[in-house]
Amino acid sequence: MILAWALDFAILAIALAVALCLWRLLRGPEIADRVLALDTLYVNAVALAILLGLRLSTLLLFEAALIIALLGFVATVALGRYLARGDVIE
């Protein structure tokens, strides 16, 4: 009972964090703010997938969280290289 309540509260908190990251992504004054918001957004998406996997008792969401984490890391590195040098692959 208390675990279900705690998971519901955590899911709501992470969903609020996702909404705030989306707001910063759309309204960021500089491109660096938008890249950091995107990075935080994928971390929050991983946390949300894990929490939903625990709440729904399914293993599929844990695999989705792993894929989101891998793709988010690659996207952050690619965006960072593009902003720093103007290209991703030399």
N, C-alpha and C positions, 0 to 999 in steps of 0.2 A: 504494500500500500504506500509506504513512504518513498520507496524507490520509484514507483510510477509518478508520484507527485514531483519528486526531484527531477526526474527525466523531463516531465512536461515543463517545469519551470526553466530548465536548462535549454530546452528546445526553443522556448519563447525568447529567452535572453539572446541566444545565438541568432535567431531570426531578426531580432531588433538590431543586432550588430551587422547583419547582412544588409538590412535596409539603410543603416547609416553609411556603410561602405559604398553602397550604390549611389547614395546622395553625394558623397565625396567624389566618386568616380565621374559623375555627371557635372558637378559644380566646381571641381578642383581648379584653382586659379592657374596652376602651372602643370606641365606634363609630368613632373616628378611626383606631384600629389596624386595624380591619376594612376601612375604606375604603382605607387605604394598602396593605394586603395584597391587596385586589382589584386595585388599580392595578398593583402589582408582578406579580400573577398574569397579567394580560393582556400585560404586557411580556414575561414569560417564555414565554407561549403564542406570541407573535409570533416570538421567538427559536427556539423549538422547531419551529415550522412552517417557518422558513427553513432550519434545519439538516436537518430531514427532507427538505425539497425538494432540498437539495444532495446528501444521501445517496442518495435514490431517483431523482435526475435527472428530476424532473417540475416543470413550470411551474405546475401547478394549486395547489400548496402556497404558492407565492409570492403568488398572488392571494388565497388564504385568509388569509395573513399580513397583507396590506393591509386586508382587510375586518375582521379581528380588531383591528387597530390603530385603524381609524376608529371602530368601535363601542366599543372600550375607552375612547378619548378622550372620546367623547360621554357614556358612562356615568359616567366620573369627574367630568366637569363637572356633570352633572345631580345626582349624589350630593353633590358639594360645595355646590352651590347649595341643595339641599334641606336639608342640615345647617346651613348658614349662615342661611338665611332662612325655611325651613319650606315653601317652594314652589319649583317648578322654572320654571314659566312664569307671568309676571304677567298 
